[in-house]
Amino acid sequence: MSARLVPLALITLVFNLGGGTIAPALPLYARSLGADYRALGLIGASHGLAFAVLTIPLGRASDRLGRRAILLLSALAVGGAAGCYLFATSVVGLAAAKLLEAAGWAAFWPALEAWVAEQFGRRAGGAMGVAYGAYAAAFVLGTSTAGFVIEGAGLRAPFVIYLVTAILAAGLILVLSGPRDLDRHAQDDEVGAPRMVIAEPAIARSQRLLAYGTGFVYVFGLGTVLAFLPAFAADRGLAPRAVGLLLGAYWVTRLMGSLGAGRVSDRLGRRAVLMAAMLNAAVAAALIAAPGSGLTLIVGTVGLGLTAGACAPTCVALIADHVGAADRGVAMGLFEAACGVSIQAAGLIGGDVAEELGAEAAYLVVGGLALGWSVVLARGLRPQAVAPVV
């Protein structure tokens, strides 16, 4: 298993490294072009729109054309987006680049998640935790250094880094993944159709729907952080370097959650992890919204990072528990589509309530949504909805 995790982790790390680097830069650059909170929300919403529309067809394309081809397409798309960011001179130009970037991410994640389900079967939670851990590590490195890059070389410098990492990601996909690694569909019982898909298809479908809904809820918090936290923190007096470090702290805790929660869910069940994560998100969002010292802002930010890290691999594993081999790509595409719709909703709703009620109100929406969804999970998610580790 360890040998198979190396290419998975490296590809994921490099693909997302540039995205982490531009995470603090993009809102600050948009602000320098005159964007208000509504405009920042529209930029985030453009990402969610393209992501939601494209994940399902691109997931299905990975079922038919192979994971490797779609992963290569994703690297080319984010490279093109980086070039568009670099030359954008208006908010509209940034939104257009965000659309292309979203297309790349929409190709990458369903193909990667389907690959993990095929390669690791009942241990998909732990393996996906490594993949999401690499994703989080990329954002730790990128966001933590972005402020220094911005202060040393200007707001556009992170876009150059993004272009370079996209090129490197394409090379790694070609070198580290042979066609047999990414394009074969497993046929053995370990990773074939789970028994519940055949014996109880309605229950399997309901559990997948709960995974999709959980993706929507946790990504609503992620989308709010990505779209608004840099400007929110800057408005509270943080310098660009401190903004980057705050986002870095978010991704550090997301990394910790990703590496631990997937494996825990393999052993204790998906329900235990997801319930705890939703309740934690409600508390964390309230802390960000609370007035007072910067400590509550930091604690709340890392709390939302922990929730995202715990939910991401657990949701993918929950889907893998309840989907057959022939439909993995499209099932992961549906999950990522729910996440894309959530990013769009977070940008539009968060931007509107921030302008009308104050920036803190966006985080109160995040907390209320997480608290309400925890009730839904308590009623609908089966405690036994976990495949035994072998």
KOLTI-883797 format. One record per atom (N, C-alpha, C): x, y, z; residue in three letters. Coordinates in steps of 0.05 Angstrom, whole numbers, padded with zeros to 5 digits, always signed. Layout:
! residues N
XYZala...
//
This chain:
! residues 390
+00017-00024+00000met+00000+00000+00000met+00017+00025+00000met+00039+00025+00015ser+00057+00049+00017ser+00068+00056-00010ser+00077+00037-00025ala+00088+00043-00052ala+00068+00055-00070ala+00043+00047-00068arg+00022+00058-00085arg+00014+00086-00077arg+00019+00093-00051leu+00012+00120-00042leu+00031+00141-00052leu+00056+00134-00059val+00076+00154-00066val+00068+00171-00091val+00061+00158-00114pro+00053+00174-00136pro+00027+00190-00131pro+00009+00178-00116leu-00016+00192-00109leu-00010+00218-00094leu+00007+00216-00074ala+00013+00239-00058ala+00029+00260-00073ala+00048+00252-00089leu+00065+00271-00104leu+00049+00286-00125leu+00033+00272-00140ile+00016+00285-00161ile-00003+00305-00148ile-00016+00296-00126thr-00035+00314-00113thr-00021+00339-00101thr+00002+00335-00089leu+00017+00357-00077leu+00025+00378-00098leu+00037+00369-00119val+00047+00389-00139val+00024+00402-00154val+00003+00386-00161phe-00020+00398-00175phe-00032+00421-00159phe-00033+00418-00133asn-00047+00438-00116asn-00029+00460-00104asn-00002+00457-00108leu+00016+00476-00095leu+00012+00504-00106leu+00009+00507-00132gly+00004+00534-00143gly-00022+00546-00134gly-00043+00529-00131gly-00068+00538-00122gly-00066+00549-00094gly-00050+00536-00077gly-00046+00547-00050gly-00031+00573-00050gly-00013+00576-00068thr+00003+00601-00070thr-00015+00625-00078thr-00034+00621-00095ile-00051+00643-00104ile-00075+00648-00085ile-00080+00630-00066ala-00103+00633-00049ala-00104+00660-00034ala-00082+00669-00022pro-00083+00696-00010pro-00080+00718-00031pro-00067+00712-00053ala-00060+00733-00072ala-00085+00742-00088ala-00102+00723-00095leu-00124+00729-00113leu-00144+00749-00101leu-00153+00745-00076pro-00171+00765-00064pro-00158+00792-00061pro-00132+00792-00053leu-00118+00817-00049leu-00113+00831-00076leu-00107+00816-00097tyr-00104+00828-00123tyr-00130+00839-00133tyr-00152+00824-00129ala-00179+00833-00137ala-00186+00859-00122ala-00179+00861-00096arg-00183+00885-00081arg-00168+00909-00093arg-00144+00903-00102ser-00128+00925-00114ser-00140+00935-00140ser-00157+00919-00153leu-00171+00927-00177leu-00199+00939-00171leu-00205+00942-00145gly-00230+00955-00138gly-00253+00937-00130gly-00247+00911-00125ala-00269+00892-00119ala-00278+00896-00090ala-00305+00895-00086asp-00316+00895-00059asp-00323+00866-00052asp-00337+00862-00029tyr-00343+00835-00020tyr-00361+00820-00040tyr-00380+00835-00052arg-00397+00822-00072arg-00381+00812-00096arg-00362+00829-00105ala-00345+00821-00128ala-00328+00797-00121ala-00317+00796-00096leu-00301+00773-00088leu-00319+00748-00088leu-00344+00752-00079gly-00363+00729-00079gly-00368+00719-00107gly-00370+00738-00126leu-00376+00730-00154leu-00352+00715-00166leu-00328+00723-00159ile-00304+00708-00169ile-00305+00679-00158ile-00311+00677-00132gly-00314+00650-00120gly-00337+00634-00132gly-00359+00648-00138ala-00382+00634-00150ala-00376+00625-00178ala-00360+00639-00193ser-00353+00630-00220ser-00338+00604-00219ser-00321+00601-00199his-00308+00575-00195his-00328+00553-00190his-00346+00559-00171gly-00366+00538-00164gly-00384+00531-00187gly-00392+00550-00203leu-00409+00545-00226leu-00396+00525-00246leu-00372+00532-00254ala-00358+00514-00274ala-00353+00487-00261ala-00344+00487-00236phe-00338+00462-00223phe-00363+00444-00221phe-00385+00456-00213ala-00410+00440-00210ala-00419+00429-00237ala-00417+00445-00258val-00427+00436-00284val-00409+00414-00296val-00383+00415-00291leu-00364+00398-00306leu-00356+00373-00291leu-00359+00371-00265thr-00349+00348-00251thr-00363+00322-00260thr-00389+00323-00264ile-00403+00298-00271ile-00395+00288-00299ile-00395+00305-00320pro-00387+00294-00346pro-00357+00287-00346pro-00340+00301-00332leu-00312+00294-00331leu-00307+00269-00315leu-00323+00265-00294gly-00321+00240-00279gly-00329+00216-00297gly-00350+00219-00312arg-00359+00198-00331arg-00338+00194-00352arg-00325+00216-00361ala-00304+00214-00381ala-00281+00197-00371ala-00275+00200-00345ser-00253+00184-00334ser-00260+00155-00332ser-00286+00149-00329asp-00295+00121-00330asp-00290+00109-00358asp-00293+00125-00378arg-00292+00115-00406arg-00265+00119-00419arg-00252+00141-00414leu-00226+00147-00428leu-00202+00141-00411leu-00206+00136-00385gly-00184+00130-00367gly-00177+00153-00349gly-00168+00147-00325arg-00161+00167-00305arg-00138+00184-00314arg-00118+00172-00327arg-00093+00185-00334arg-00098+00208-00354arg-00114+00203-00374ala-00120+00224-00395ala-00134+00248-00382ala-00153+00243-00364ile-00167+00265-00352ile-00149+00280-00333ile-00132+00267-00319leu-00113+00281-00301leu-00094+00299-00317leu-00085+00289-00340leu-00068+00306-00357leu-00084+00331-00366leu-00108+00327-00374leu-00125+00349-00382leu-00128+00370-00360leu-00130+00360-00335ser-00133+00378-00313ser-00108+00396-00309ser-00085+00384-00312ala-00060+00400-00309ala-00058+00421-00331ala-00066+00414-00355leu-00065+00434-00377leu-00085+00457-00371leu-00108+00451-00360ala-00128+00471-00355ala-00118+00491-00334ala-00107+00481-00312val-00098+00500-00291val-00074+00516-00300val-00058+00504-00318gly-00036+00520-00329gly-00046+00543-00346gly-00067+00538-00362gly-00079+00559-00377gly-00092+00580-00359gly-00104+00572-00337ala-00116+00591-00318ala-00094+00608-00306ala-00072+00596-00299ala-00050+00612-00287ala-00041+00634-00306ala-00039+00628-00332gly-00032+00648-00351gly-00052+00670-00353gly-00078+00663-00351cys-00099+00683-00352cys-00098+00701-00328cys-00093+00690-00304tyr-00090+00706-00280tyr-00068+00726-00284tyr-00046+00717-00295leu-00022+00733-00297leu-00027+00758-00314leu-00044+00756-00334phe-00048+00779-00352phe-00075+00793-00348phe-00091+00784-00328ala-00117+00797-00322ala-00113+00825-00311ala-00129+00844-00321thr-00128+00871-00311thr-00155+00881-00300thr-00174+00863-00296ser-00200+00870-00286ser-00212+00847-00271ser-00232+00853-00255val-00246+00832-00240val-00259+00812-00259val-00269+00822-00282val-00281+00803-00302val-00260+00784-00312val-00236+00794-00317gly-00214+00776-00326gly-00207+00755-00305gly-00207+00763-00280leu-00201+00744-00258leu-00223+00723-00257leu-00248+00731-00260ala-00270+00712-00259ala-00268+00692-00282ala-00260+00702-00306ala-00257+00684-00329ala-00235+00664-00324ala-00213+00673-00313ala-00191+00654-00306ala-00200+00634-00285ala-00217+00643-00267lys-00227+00625-00246lys-00244+00603-00259lys-00259+00609-00280leu-00275+00589-00294leu-00257+00567-00306leu-00235+00575-00318leu-00216+00556-00330leu-00203+00539-00308leu-00195+00552-00287glu-00183+00538-00264glu-00202+00517-00253glu-00227+00525-00250ala-00248+00506-00240ala-00251+00482-00258ala-00249+00486-00285ala-00251+00464-00303ala-00228+00444-00298ala-00204+00454-00292gly-00182+00437-00286gly-00186+00421-00261gly-00196+00434-00240trp-00202+00420-00215trp-00225+00400-00218trp-00244+00407-00235ala-00267+00389-00240ala-00258+00364-00255ala-00237+00366-00270ala-00225+00342-00283ala-00209+00326-00263ala-00194+00340-00246phe-00174+00326-00228phe-00187+00309-00207phe-00206+00321-00192trp-00215+00307-00167trp-00232+00282-00172trp-00252+00282-00190pro-00266+00257-00194pro-00248+00234-00204pro-00230+00241-00222ala-00212+00220-00233ala-00194+00210-00211ala-00183+00228-00194leu-00165+00219-00173leu-00180+00202-00152leu-00204+00211-00145glu-00220+00196-00124glu-00228+00169-00134glu-00236+00167-00160ala-00243+00141-00171ala-00218+00123-00172ala-00195+00134-00179trp-00170+00119-00178trp-00165+00107-00151trp-00168+00123-00130val-00164+00114-00103val-00184+00091-00096val-00209+00095-00103ala-00229+00074-00097ala-00221+00047-00111ala-00210+00049-00135glu-00202+00025-00149glu-00177+00012-00137glu-00158+00029-00129gln-00132+00018-00120gln-00133+00008-00091gln-00150+00019-00074phe-00148+00014-00045phe-00173+00001-00033phe-00195+00000-00047gly-00218-00014-00038gly-00227-00007-00010gly-00228-00026+00008arg-00238-00022+00035arg-00220-00003+00052arg-00196+00002+00042arg-00178+00021+00056arg-00178+00048+00043arg-00199+00054+00028ala-00201+00079+00013ala-00200+00103+00031ala-00212+00101+00056gly-00212+00124+00074gly-00184+00133+00081gly-00167+00113+00089gly-00139+00120+00095gly-00123+00130+00072gly-00127+00117+00048ala-00113+00126+00024ala-00122+00154+00015ala-00148+00159+00016met-00158+00185+00009met-00149+00206+00029met-00145+00198+00054gly-00134+00216+00074gly-00106+00225+00066gly-00090+00207+00055val-00063+00214+00046val-00065+00234+00022val-00084+00229+00004ala-00087+00247-00019ala-00096+00274-00010ala-00116+00275+00007tyr-00125+00301+00017tyr-00104+00314+00035tyr-00088+00297+00048gly-00066+00308+00064gly-00045+00322+00046gly-00039+00309+00024ala-00021+00322+00005ala-00033+00348-00006ala-00059+00347-00012tyr-00073+00372-00021tyr-00070+00394+00001tyr-00075+00387+00026ala-00073+00406+00047ala-00044+00415+00051ala-00025+00397+00049ala+00003+00404+00051ala+00011+00425+00030ala+00000+00421+00006ala+00006+00440-00016ala-00004+00468-00008ala-00028+00469+00004phe-00038+00495+00012phe-00024+00506+00036phe-00014+00489+00054val+00002+00498+00076val+00027+00513+00065val+00041+00499+00047leu+00065+00511+00036leu+00059+00536+00020leu+00038+00534+00003gly+00031+00556-00015gly+00022+00581+00000gly+00002+00577+00018thr-00009+00600+00032thr+00011+00613+00052thr+00027+00596+00064ser+00046+00606+00084ser+00068+00622+00071ser+00076+00616+00047thr+00097+00631+00033thr+00087+00653+00015thr+00061+00652+00010ala+00050+00672-00009ala+00053+00700+00000ala+00049+00705+00025gly+00052+00733+00035gly+00081+00743+00031gly+00101+00726+00035phe+00128+00734+00031phe+00134+00739+00001phe+00122+00722-00016val+00125+00725-00045val+00112+00751-00054val+00089+00757-00043ile+00075+00782-00051ile+00091+00806-00042ile+00100+00806-00017glu+00115+00829-00007glu+00142+00832-00021glu+00153+00810-00031gly+00179+00812-00044gly+00178+00817-00074gly+00157+00806-00087ala+00156+00807-00116ala+00130+00818-00128ala+00111+00825-00111gly+00086+00836-00121gly+00063+00816-00122gly+00039+00826-00126leu+00015+00810-00126leu+00013+00790-00149leu+00026+00795-00171arg+00024+00777-00194arg+00044+00753-00192arg+00064+00756-00175ala+00085+00735-00174ala+00073+00707-00168ala+00054+00704-00150pro+00043+00677-00145pro+00031+00664-00170pro+00021+00680-00189phe+00009+00669-00213phe+00031+00656-00230phe+00055+00667-00230val+00077+00654-00244val+00084+00627-00232val+00084+00626-00205ile+00089+00601-00191ile+00068+00580-00199ile+00043+00589-00201tyr+00021+00571-00208tyr+00026+00559-00236tyr+00034+00575-00254leu+00040+00565-00281leu+00062+00544-00281leu+00083+00548-00266val+00105+00529-00264val+00096+00503-00251val+00081+00504-00230thr+00072+00480-00217thr+00053+00464-00234thr+00037+00477-00250ala+00019+00463-00269ala+00035+00447-00289ala+00056+00459-00299ile+00074+00445-00318ile+00087+00421-00305ile+00096+00424-00280leu+00109+00402-00265leu+00089+00380-00260leu+00064+00387-00254ala+00043+00367-00248ala+00038+00350-00273ala+00037+00362-00296ala+00033+00347-00321ala+00056+00327-00325ala+00080+00336-00319gly+00103+00318-00322gly+00102+00295-00303gly+00094+00300-00278leu+00092+00279-00258leu+00071+00258-00265leu+00049+00268-00276ile+00028+00249-00284ile+00038+00230-00306ile+00054+00241-00325leu+00065+00225-00346leu+00086+00205-00336leu+00103+00214-00317val+00126+00198-00308val+00118+00178-00286val+00102+00187-00267leu+00096+00170-00244leu+00072+00151-00247leu+00056+00156-00267ser+00033+00139-00271ser+00033+00126-00298ser+00036+00100-00298gly+00034+00085-00323gly+00004+00081-00330gly-00001+00075-00355pro-00029+00071-00363pro-00043+00049-00346pro-00029+00029-00339arg-00042+00007-00323arg-00049+00017-00295arg-00033+00035-00284asp-00039+00045-00257asp-00064+00061-00256asp-00069+00077-00277leu-00092+00096-00276leu-00115+00088-00292leu-00112+00070-00311asp-00133+00065-00330asp-00147+00038-00327asp-00137+00021-00309arg-00150-00005-00306arg-00173-00003-00286arg-00194-00017-00291his-00216-00019-00272his-00213-00046-00258his-00211-00045-00231ala-00206-00069-00216ala-00230-00088-00218ala-00224-00114-00218gln-00246-00134-00222gln-00249-00151-00197gln-00230-00151-00178asp-00232-00169-00156asp-00252-00160-00135asp-00259-00178-00117asp-00280-00172-00097asp-00272-00149-00078asp-00246-00146-00074glu-00237-00125-00056glu-00246-00097-00064glu-00246-00092-00090val-00254-00065-00099val-00277-00065-00119val-00290-00088-00122gly-00313-00089-00139gly-00337-00077-00126gly-00361-00083-00136ala-00385-00071-00126ala-00390-00081-00097ala-00392-00063-00078pro-00399-00071-00050pro-00425-00087-00050pro-00428-00105-00031arg-00451-00122-00030arg-00477-00106-00026arg-00475-00084-00011met-00500-00068-00007met-00510-00056-00033met-00493-00049-00052val-00502-00038-00077val-00520-00057-00091val-00514-00083-00089ile-00530-00104-00102ile-00554-00112-00085ile-00550-00116-00058ala-00571-00126-00041ala-00591-00104-00032ala-00581-00080-00027glu-00598-00059-00017glu-00592-00033-00032glu-00599-00031-00057pro-00591-00008-00073pro-00604+00018-00063pro-00628+00018-00052ala-00640+00042-00042ala-00625+00053-00018ala-00616+00036+00000ile-00600+00045+00022ile-00573+00055+00013ile-00561+00041-00006ala-00535+00050-00016ala-00538+00078-00028ala-00560+00083-00043arg-00564+00109-00055arg-00568+00130-00034arg-00583+00124-00013ser-00588+00144+00008ser-00562+00151+00022ser-00544+00132+00026gln-00518+00138+00039gln-00501+00155+00021gln-00501+00150-00005arg-00486+00167-00023arg-00497+00196-00023arg-00524+00199-00022leu-00536+00225-00020leu-00527+00240+00005leu-00525+00226+00027leu-00515+00239+00051leu-00486+00248+00048leu-00470+00232+00034ala-00443+00240+00029ala-00442+00265+00012ala-00459+00266-00009tyr-00460+00290-00026tyr-00468+00315-00009tyr-00489+00311+00008gly-00498+00333+00024gly-00476+00343+00044gly-00461+00324+00055thr-00440+00331+00074thr-00418+00347+00059thr-00413+00338+00034gly-00394+00353+00017gly-00403+00382+00013gly-00428+00386+00008phe-00439+00413+00004phe-00434+00429+00029phe-00440+00418+00053val-00439+00433+00078val-00410+00440+00085val-00392+00421+00084tyr-00364+00428+00093tyr-00351+00446+00072tyr-00357+00443+00047val-00345+00460+00027val-00357+00489+00028val-00381+00492+00038phe-00392+00519+00042phe-00373+00534+00061phe-00363+00521+00082gly-00344+00534+00099gly-00318+00539+00085gly-00308+00520+00069leu-00283+00524+00054leu-00286+00547+00035leu-00309+00548+00020gly-00313+00569+00001gly-00314+00596+00014gly-00326+00598+00038thr-00326+00623+00052thr-00298+00632+00061thr-00282+00613+00070val-00255+00619+00077val-00239+00629+00053val-00240+00614+00031leu-00224+00622+00008leu-00233+00648-00004leu-00259+00653-00005ala-00268+00678-00018ala-00265+00703+00000ala-00268+00700+00026phe-00271+00723+00043phe-00250+00726+00065phe-00239+00704+00074leu-00221+00706+00098leu-00197+00725+00093leu-00183+00724+00070pro-00161+00743+00067pro-00170+00772+00071pro-00192+00780+00058ala-00201+00808+00061ala-00212+00813+00089ala-00225+00793+00101phe-00236+00796+00128phe-00213+00800+00148phe-00192+00784+00145ala-00169+00787+00163ala-00154+00813+00158ala-00152+00821+00133ala-00139+00847+00127ala-00155+00870+00139ala-00181+00869+00138asp-00198+00890+00149asp-00195+00891+00180asp-00186+00868+00192arg-00181+00868+00221arg-00153+00876+00227arg-00138+00885+00207gly-00111+00896+00212gly-00088+00878+00206gly-00092+00854+00195leu-00070+00836+00190leu-00056+00844+00164leu-00029+00843+00165ala-00013+00848+00141ala-00014+00824+00122ala-00006+00828+00096pro-00007+00805+00078pro+00008+00781+00088pro+00030+00785+00101arg+00045+00762+00112arg+00029+00747+00133arg+00016+00762+00150ala-00001+00749+00170ala-00025+00736+00159ala-00037+00748+00137val-00059+00735+00124val-00051+00708+00112val-00028+00708+00099gly-00018+00682+00088gly-00013+00662+00110gly-00002+00670+00133leu+00003+00651+00155leu-00023+00641+00167leu-00044+00658+00168leu-00070+00650+00178leu-00082+00628+00160leu-00081+00633+00134leu-00090+00612+00116leu-00073+00587+00117leu-00047+00591+00122gly-00030+00568+00125gly-00038+00551+00150gly-00046+00565+00171ala-00056+00551+00195ala-00081+00535+00189ala-00099+00546+00173tyr-00123+00531+00164tyr-00115+00505+00150tyr-00095+00507+00132trp-00088+00483+00117trp-00071+00464+00133trp-00057+00474+00154val-00043+00455+00171val-00063+00437+00186val-00084+00449+00197thr-00104+00432+00211thr-00120+00415+00191thr-00124+00425+00167arg-00137+00408+00147arg-00119+00384+00141arg-00093+00389+00139leu-00074+00367+00135leu-00076+00346+00157leu-00076+00356+00182met-00078+00338+00205met-00104+00322+00204met-00126+00336+00198gly-00152+00322+00197gly-00152+00301+00175gly-00141+00308+00151ser-00141+00289+00129ser-00126+00264+00135ser-00103+00267+00146leu-00086+00243+00151leu-00098+00225+00173leu-00111+00237+00192gly-00122+00220+00214gly-00150+00210+00210gly-00168+00227+00199ala-00196+00221+00200ala-00203+00198+00181ala-00191+00197+00157gly-00197+00176+00139gly-00191+00148+00150gly-00168+00146+00163arg-00162+00120+00176arg-00180+00114+00199arg-00187+00135+00215val-00205+00131+00237val-00232+00121+00227val-00242+00133+00205ser-00268+00125+00194ser-00267+00097+00183ser-00244+00088+00174asp-00242+00060+00165asp-00246+00041+00188asp-00239+00049+00213arg-00240+00032+00236arg-00265+00035+00253arg-00273+00060+00256leu-00296+00066+00274leu-00322+00072+00260leu-00321+00077+00234gly-00345+00083+00220gly-00345+00112+00209gly-00359+00116+00187arg-00360+00143+00175arg-00377+00161+00192arg-00398+00151+00205arg-00417+00167+00220arg-00403+00182+00243arg-00387+00168+00258ala-00374+00180+00281ala-00357+00204+00273ala-00342+00201+00251val-00325+00223+00242val-00341+00246+00232val-00361+00241+00215leu-00376+00263+00203leu-00393+00278+00223leu-00404+00265+00243met-00420+00279+00263met-00402+00298+00279met-00379+00288+00288ala-00360+00305+00303ala-00351+00329+00287ala-00346+00324+00261ala-00336+00346+00244ala-00357+00368+00241ala-00382+00361+00237met-00403+00381+00234met-00406+00398+00259met-00406+00385+00282leu-00409+00400+00307leu-00385+00418+00312leu-00362+00409+00305asn-00338+00426+00307asn-00340+00450+00288asn-00350+00446+00264ala-00353+00469+00246ala-00371+00490+00257ala-00393+00482+00270ala-00412+00502+00281ala-00398+00519+00302ala-00382+00507+00319val-00368+00522+00340val-00346+00540+00327val-00331+00529+00308ala-00310+00544+00296ala-00319+00569+00281ala-00341+00566+00267ala-00352+00589+00252ala-00361+00611+00271ala-00373+00603+00293ala-00381+00623+00313ala-00358+00638+00324ala-00336+00624+00328leu-00312+00637+00339leu-00300+00658+00319leu-00301+00652+00293ile-00291+00671+00274ile-00309+00696+00274ile-00335+00692+00276ala-00353+00714+00275ala-00352+00731+00301ala-00343+00719+00323ala-00344+00733+00349ala-00325+00757+00349ala-00334+00779+00360pro-00316+00802+00363pro-00295+00796+00385pro-00274+00812+00384gly-00253+00808+00404gly-00226+00805+00393gly-00210+00790+00407ser-00181+00787+00400ser-00178+00770+00375ser-00153+00772+00364gly-00146+00755+00341gly-00146+00726+00348gly-00145+00719+00374leu-00144+00691+00381leu-00168+00676+00372leu-00192+00688+00375thr-00216+00674+00366thr-00216+00670+00336thr-00205+00689+00321leu-00203+00687+00292leu-00185+00663+00285leu-00163+00660+00299ile-00144+00639+00293ile-00156+00612+00301ile-00168+00610+00325val-00179+00584+00334val-00202+00576+00315val-00219+00595+00308gly-00241+00588+00290gly-00232+00579+00263gly-00211+00593+00253thr-00201+00586+00226thr-00189+00557+00226thr-00173+00551+00246val-00162+00524+00247val-00184+00503+00252val-00205+00511+00266gly-00227+00492+00271gly-00241+00485+00245gly-00246+00505+00228leu-00258+00499+00202leu-00239+00482+00184leu-00213+00487+00187gly-00194+00470+00173gly-00195+00441+00181gly-00198+00437+00207leu-00200+00409+00218leu-00225+00395+00207leu-00247+00410+00206thr-00272+00399+00196thr-00269+00390+00166thr-00258+00408+00150ala-00254+00402+00122ala-00236+00378+00118ala-00214+00377+00134gly-00196+00354+00132gly-00209+00328+00140gly-00227+00328+00160ala-00240+00304+00168ala-00261+00295+00149ala-00276+00314+00138cys-00299+00307+00120cys-00290+00297+00093cys-00270+00309+00081ala-00263+00303+00053ala-00258+00273+00049ala-00238+00261+00062pro-00233+00233+00057pro-00255+00215+00066pro-00269+00222+00088thr-00291+00206+00098thr-00314+00205+00079thr-00321+00227+00067cys-00342+00228+00047cys-00336+00211+00023cys-00311+00213+00013val-00303+00197-00010val-00304+00167-00003val-00295+00160+00021ala-00296+00132+00029ala-00325+00122+00032ala-00343+00139+00042leu-00371+00132+00045leu-00383+00126+00017leu-00376+00143-00002ile-00386+00137-00029ile-00374+00111-00040ile-00348+00107-00036ala-00336+00082-00045ala-00348+00058-00033ala-00357+00060-00008asp-00371+00038+00006asp-00397+00030-00008asp-00409+00049-00024his-00436+00045-00033his-00439+00050-00063his-00418+00045-00079val-00420+00048-00108val-00405+00025-00122val-00416+00017-00145gly-00404-00004-00160gly-00381+00005-00177gly-00365-00013-00187ala-00340-00007-00201ala-00345+00010-00226ala-00367+00004-00241ala-00371+00017-00266ala-00380+00046-00264ala-00388+00054-00239asp-00399+00081-00235asp-00382+00098-00216asp-00358+00090-00211arg-00342+00105-00192arg-00337+00134-00201arg-00329+00137-00226gly-00322+00164-00235gly-00345+00183-00234gly-00369+00174-00243val-00392+00191-00243val-00402+00196-00214val-00399+00176-00196ala-00406+00180-00168ala-00389+00201-00155ala-00363+00200-00160met-00345+00220-00150met-00350+00247-00163met-00358+00247-00188gly-00365+00271-00202gly-00389+00284-00189gly-00409+00269-00181leu-00432+00279-00167leu-00425+00292-00140leu-00407+00278-00126phe-00397+00290-00101phe-00383+00317-00105phe-00366+00317-00125glu-00351+00342-00130glu-00370+00364-00141glu-00391+00355-00156ala-00411+00375-00165ala-00426+00388-00141ala-00432+00372-00121ala-00444+00383-00097ala-00426+00403-00084ala-00400+00397-00084cys-00380+00415-00073cys-00378+00441-00090cys-00380+00438-00116gly-00379+00461-00133gly-00403+00479-00130gly-00427+00468-00128val-00450+00484-00122val-00447+00498-00095val-00435+00485-00076ser-00431+00497-00050ser-00412+00521-00052ser-00390+00518-00067ile-00372+00541-00070ile-00387+00565-00083ile-00403+00559-00103gln-00419+00580-00116gln-00438+00593-00096gln-00452+00576-00080ala-00471+00587-00060ala-00456+00603-00039ala-00433+00593-00030ala-00418+00607-00009ala-00409+00635-00019ala-00401+00636-00045gly-00393+00662-00056gly-00416+00682-00058gly-00438+00672-00068leu-00461+00690-00073leu-00475+00698-00046leu-00481+00677-00030ile-00494+00683-00005ile-00476+00698+00015ile-00451+00688+00017gly-00432+00701+00035gly-00427+00730+00027gly-00423+00735+00002gly-00418+00763-00007gly-00441+00781-00001gly-00465+00771-00005asp-00489+00788-00001asp-00493+00794+00028asp-00492+00773+00045val-00496+00778+00074val-00473+00794+00086val-00449+00791+00076ala-00427+00807+00086ala-00430+00836+00080ala-00440+00843+00056glu-00445+00871+00049glu-00469+00882+00065glu-00490+00866+00069glu-00514+00877+00081glu-00512+00877+00112glu-00500+00856+00124leu-00501+00852+00153leu-00474+00854+00166leu-00453+00855+00150gly-00426+00855+00162gly-00412+00829+00155gly-00385+00831+00153ala-00370+00808+00144ala-00373+00783+00162ala-00378+00788+00188glu-00381+00766+00207glu-00405+00748+00200glu-00425+00760+00187ala-00450+00745+00182ala-00446+00721+00164ala-00426+00723+00146ala-00421+00700+00128ala-00413+00675+00144ala-00399+00679+00166tyr-00390+00656+00182tyr-00412+00645+00199tyr-00431+00663+00207leu-00455+00653+00221leu-00472+00635+00204leu-00473+00641+00178val-00487+00623+00159val-00473+00596+00158val-00446+00596+00157val-00431+00571+00157val-00438+00554+00182val-00437+00567+00205gly-00443+00552+00230gly-00471+00541+00232gly-00490+00557+00223gly-00518+00548+00224gly-00523+00525+00205gly-00511+00525+00182leu-00513+00504+00163leu-00501+00478+00173leu-00478+00480+00186ala-00465+00456+00197ala-00481+00444+00220ala-00492+00461+00237leu-00507+00451+00259leu-00533+00437+00250leu-00546+00449+00230gly-00570+00436+00219gly-00564+00410+00206gly-00542+00408+00191trp-00536+00383+00177trp-00528+00361+00197trp-00517+00368+00220ser-00510+00348+00239ser-00535+00332+00248ser-00558+00346+00249val-00583+00333+00256val-00591+00313+00234val-00588+00322+00209val-00594+00304+00186val-00577+00279+00187val-00551+00282+00192leu-00533+00259+00193leu-00541+00240+00216leu-00548+00252+00239ala-00555+00236+00262ala-00579+00218+00256ala-00597+00228+00239arg-00621+00213+00233arg-00618+00193+00210arg-00601+00200+00190gly-00600+00185+00166gly-00575+00168+00161gly-00552+00175+00173leu-00528+00160+00167leu-00526+00135+00184leu-00523+00112+00171arg-00522+00087+00186arg-00496+00083+00201arg-00497+00076+00227pro-00472+00072+00242pro-00454+00050+00229pro-00466+00030+00217gln-00451+00009+00205gln-00441+00015+00177gln-00445+00040+00167ala-00437+00046+00140ala-00408+00049+00136ala-00393+00028+00143val-00364+00027+00139val-00356-00001+00132val-00338-00003+00112ala-00329-00029+00104ala-00307-00038+00123ala-00307-00064+00132pro-00286-00073+00151pro-00259-00072+00138pro-00239-00065+00155val-00211-00065+00146val-00200-00093+00145val-00187-00101+00123val-00176-00128+00121val-00146-00127+00119val
//
